Amino acid sequence: MGRSFKTRSTRKLINPVPEEEKVIVSSPLDLEERVTFIQEGLFLTDDLTIRDMIFNERRMKLFFINSIVDVKSIQTNVIKPMQEHPFGNISNIVNGATINETVDLQVALDALVDGSCLLMGENEECMQMILAPKDQSAQRIEPMNEKVIRGSHQGFGEKVAENVQFIRERITNRKVTVKYSHVGETTKTKYALVSISTLTDPAIIKTIEDRISSIEADSIQSPGYFEEFLEDSSFSPFPQFLNTERPDRVVANLMEGRMALFMEGSPTALIFPVSFFSFFQTAEDYNTRPFIASFLRLIRLVSFITTLCLPAFYIAVISYNYEVIPVEIIFSIKSSLEYLPFPPLIEAAIMQFTLELLREAAIRLPNPVAQTIGVVGGLVIGTAVVEANFVSNTMVIVVAITAISSFVIPSNELSTSLRILGFPLMVLAALFGFFGIVIGLMFTFIHMSKLKSLGHYYLYPLAPLDVKAWRDTFIRVPIWLMKERPKDLKAIYKWKTTDPRRWKKNEQSD
């Protein structure tokens, strides 16, 4: 990170750094050396602003992280008074702000990420830390698509700087690195890449930066554009980047060693690289008891199989494999199929297509009307098609269970992909029965095994196999047992905790 500095302390410091982390450097420090130390200490993040000033006929440097401080307040209470009164004592000139002083650059770095601006002068050992946090009273709305019962109810906005602020509020650490840039030859849309420099594998950072730099397009207007330009397999039905509007979910993934991308004009963050099982995890999993979270996660994984296979399974049973059904149920199903003019495949296709129409209509209409469409459409159409002998009662039940299962999956994009994949699986079931389903699933899982997200295997920790990572895949063990970060991310520091529940060992020894 460059040179480490320590200066002689003449007053009580705020949050002093441990002695072993300090290296003595003769005083006074060169101003440019201290500027370099601050920049490298914040890992050259792009949201660090440095202003040059003259005060008491000496050069001054003003530092602040613009995503977490009130820039207008700094301009009004710090910069403007110092320009109007270029001589005097800073404490008497700066208006309405809390000022602390330090001679320790480590303390100064911590103050910057806590929402202070830092003022240092040439040939002057003491530095002023002026508290100027950004107002947090702005309205923050919970995401409509990712609601939770227990947990944070905060969602992202449509301004990049505001979204970066949400992340920095949750991770008050100098290691959070933000890189701003623009994309699109005509639109010049602003975006931000966020990572934790001491965790994220440099290979991931280089890969994403290289892919973004290779984009040549007139317009990139939303994260969806980025996905198609950056993902490994654009023609795959499976999403390879995770979309979320929740700051807590982004923070959790950053702490695993992943990266996040924000774009101006969109409340959605892209997280990468991810695995298939990342789409079945929710923020609420880590706010409930492990047994409850594990049970719900298993339900989501079962819903994946149900959404993909249930209509095809029904078609295969009706068309070829009656013997797998108990005799008592066969007569009930047979009686409902007696007067139907369509084969099971057409019957299933009609209902699935009708369900997609209702779903799309409910999304496009205002909420009060959408609820009416859902109730009326489900009851009226479902009853009418059965009474008209277009579909059977059993098929209505099958399609209803399939629809409910698809809504259980937390990722809307993955849920839609699974419903689409169900159509070719139904065709294979109609042609070859169970053998067709097996063939379809085999090709699906072969594709998923080969699929990658930024070069990382999509089916990890199944392929490649990592049994230890199952602690947070199919189930969720207590958080204190999740000692390591996922191996496939190759995080610089792999340990989450090295001595969990030390208090228990101490109590037993007593």
Secondary structure, DSSP 8 states (H G I E B T S, - for coil): ----------S--SS---GGG-----SS--HHHHHHHHHHHTTT-TTEEEEEEEETTEEEEEEEETTTB-HHHHIIIIIHHHHH--SS-HHHHS-S--EEEES-HHHHHHHHHTTEEEEEETT---EEEEE-B----S-----SSS--SSS------S-HHHHHHHHHHH---TTEEEEEEEE-TTT-EEEEEEEETTTS-HHHHHHHHHHHHT---S---SHHHHHHHHSS-TT-SS--SEEE--HHHHHHHHTTT-EEEEETT---EEEES--GGGGG--GGGGSS-HHHHHHHHHHHHHHHHHHHHHHHHHHHHHHT-GGGS-HHHHHHHHHHHTT-SS-HHHHHHHHHHHHHHHHHHHHHS-HHHHHHHHHHIIIIIHHHHHHTTSS-HHHHHHHHHHHHHHHHSS-HHHHHHHHHHHHHHHHHHHHHTHHHHHHHHHHHHHHHHH-EETTEETTTTTTTT-GGGGGGTTS---GGG--B--GGGT-SS-BS-SSTTHHHHHHHH-
